[in-house]
Amino acid sequence: VEHLGWRSIFFVNLPIGTLAILFSLKILDRSRGTGQARVDIQGAFLLFFFITFLLLFLNRVGLGWSFFPWGWLLLSLFCLGLFIWVELHFPSPLVELHLFRRRLFTSSVGTSLLSFWMNAAHAFIVPFFLQNILEFSPSKVGMMIFPVALTVMVMAPLGGRISDRVGVRIPATIGLMITSMTIYSFIFLKGGVRDYEILWRQVVLGIGIGLFNPANNSAIIGSLPKERVGLASSFLALSRNLGLVIGVAFAEMVTAFKGSPLSPEGRGPSVEGIQDVWKLIVIVGVMAILLSWTRERKVSVSKKDEKGS
């Protein structure tokens, strides 16, 4: 971005995508479809419109208290109601709602959504703080953000081993506590911040994420029978992506309330708006911590099914 402009970043995915296509053609097994499953087109469109209208509401509500943004919320809730009705009556639903009767599955999916909400809001707002407030160059901003991903890469295998040994609840909850407290600590950064004050926070944040993600992912996958692993992984992806888009829209909404919307005419959010995002993220983090700690202990699905049968 610093040397080639912001448009250059989109070219990075071209060679990566090409390699992914080549590897998928070579490695993935060929299989024939059974032709038995029906595609829930109605449910897919209703879910799409529910998320779209929700994001439009979050994006516009911070710009004023007119009725128009709240209309998006009403449309979103209307689509959600229709989506639930369709899923309950369609023979092959997009989302099998009865799965949410499983406490471990529901709490793990909800915790995942809240966690990615919190991390996405933080990841979205940090570059504005580093570049607009602290006046770091784009390349230095990248170097300040990179330690999170690097730490997660190193910590995730260890977090997986810990969850295999002691169970899901303890490492997942501790990881959320570390993440929440670290993000909140950013509000104490003012002008004249030294590099190490940012770096150690980013490293600790990566440790928290590295503890939480493997444990919680294991809980989601392990909460359903083996023949439904694909369905469990799809819910994991849904909670992750929904949390990411809500987190970004949430951060933009909060900064807009401070009169500093993200627009080409302005320089970006104010310090007060950025700090408000960090403060409110903690509320999301506390909700995730409580949901994680009160989740059902991981029990073998096969044993449950044997008792039920």
Sequence and secondary structure as in RCSB ss.txt:
>XXXX:A:sequence
VEHLGWRSIFFVNLPIGTLAILFSLKILDRSRGTGQARVDIQGAFLLFFFITFLLLFLNRVGLGWSFFPWGWLLL
SLFCLGLFIWVELHFPSPLVELHLFRRRLFTSSVGTSLLSFWMNAAHAFIVPFFLQNILEFSPSKVGMMIFPVAL
TVMVMAPLGGRISDRVGVRIPATIGLMITSMTIYSFIFLKGGVRDYEILWRQVVLGIGIGLFNPANNSAIIGSLP
KERVGLASSFLALSRNLGLVIGVAFAEMVTAFKGSPLSPEGRGPSVEGIQDVWKLIVIVGVMAILLSWTRERKVS
VSKKDEKGS
>XXXX:A:secstr
 TTT GGGGGGTHHHHHHHHHHHHHHHS      S     HHHHHHHHHHHHHHHHHHHHHTT   HHHHHHHHH
HHHHHHHHHHHHHH SS SS GGGGGSHHHHHHHHHHHHHHHHHHHHHHHHHHIIIIIS   HHHHHHHHHHHHH
HHHHHHHHHHHHHHHH SHHHHHHHHHHHHHHHHHGGG  SS  HHHHHHHHHHHHHHHHHHHHHHHHHHHHTS 
GGGHHHHHHHHHHHHHHHHHHHHHHHHHHHHHTT    TTS    HHHHHHHHHHHHHHHHHHHHHHHTS     
HHHHHHHH 
